Amino acid sequence: MLLSQYLFFFLSFVAVLSALMVILDKNPVHSVLFLIVTFFAIAGHYLLLNAQFLAVTHIIVYAGAIMVLFLYVIMMLNLNKEIEPHKKNIPKVAAVISAGVLMMCLVALLKGAEVQMLPAARNSNIGLVDSLGKVLFKEYMLPFEVSSVLFLAAMVGAVFLSKKEIH
């Protein structure tokens, strides 16, 4: 129990520090790399919660696909300080003030909160792929199949809309 608490605090420190570096770093490529570190720290929290499938999916989707798209857009924009117009400090001050107000609201909201473990979280097999597959294909088979047909229809519609008419 003590090791998981230390690991939680370490992952939380890494996530908060790298999230701050995303905001504070001037280089956009470094910001994206710090965001990847943040995503890995969050995936570590999922592993601590015994949600292995969610952790792996989080890494594949966010750290893999989304970050590649972010890097691609940053490289395509080719941001330079010389060609970028000078911006005023008023939006920055407004952002800091609104973030401070949000932080005060969150602290006031969570001040008297007590931590309770949910009954479902006591089951050690709840986040495993095996138990997730059993629930998905036994209890939720019909919604799963309906959503797959919906995705197939959306894919056919996207292909149909993207085709050019040849006259």
DRENKOL-232539 format. One record per residue (C-alpha): z, y, x; residue in one letter. Coordinates in steps of 0.05 Angstrom, whole numbers, plus 5000, padded with zeros to 4 digits. Example, Ala and Ser with C-alpha at 12.3 -4.5 7.8 and 13.67 -1.06 7.14 Angstrom:
// DRENKOL-232539
515649105246a514349795273s
//
This chain:
// DRENKOL-232539
500050005000m501650475056l494950355091l491050525027s494951175019q493451385091y486151195080l486051595016f488752215051f483952135109f477952055063l480252645021s481053075083f474052875107v471053005038a474153695030v472753905102l465453685099s464554005031a467154655059l462454585118m456654505069v458255195042i460155535107l454855275154d448955745166k443955205183n441254865119p439754215155v446954175179h449354325108s445353725082v448253285136l455353505118f453653355045l451752645066i458652585100v461852825035t458052294996f460351745043f467551985037a466951954961i464051254967a470251075008g474551314949h470550854903y472050274950l479450444948l478950404872l475849704879n469149944851a464449644902q458249674859f459350414845l460450564919a454050214940v450050534883t452951214902h450751124975i443850874957i442351404904v445752024932y446051935007a439351575007g434551854956a437352534937i438852745009m431852555031v429153004976l433753574998f431553515070l424253495049y425054135008v428754485065i423354295114m417954525066m421355205054l421755345129n427555835123l427856365178n432656955184k426957415205e422857335142i428657275093e430557935059p437558205070h442158035012k447958454986k455258224991n456858334917i454557634895p458757324951k464957714930v463857514857a463056784877a469556804917v473357134860i470756654808s472356054853a479456324862g480356414787v477755704775l482555444828m488455804796m486555514728c486154814756l492854874792v496055144728a492954584688l495154024735l501954314753k505953894704g501253294703a504052614720e499952054750v499451424707q495650794722m491050584667l492049874640p484849694656a485649934729a490949404742r485648864738n483248744809s476448474789n474349074746i469449404795g466348784825l458948634815v460547944787d464948204731s460248784718l454348314710g458247864663k460248444618v453248754621l449448124602f454447854551k457448434513e452048974525y445648564527m442248914469l443549634493p441349414563f434749144538e433549744492v434650214550s429749814593s424449864538v425850614533l424950694609f418450294605l415850744549a417851374589a414151104650m407850954609v408251644578g408951984646a402851614672v398951784610f400752524614l399152574688s392152284682k386452774683k381052724631e374252554660i368352854621h
//
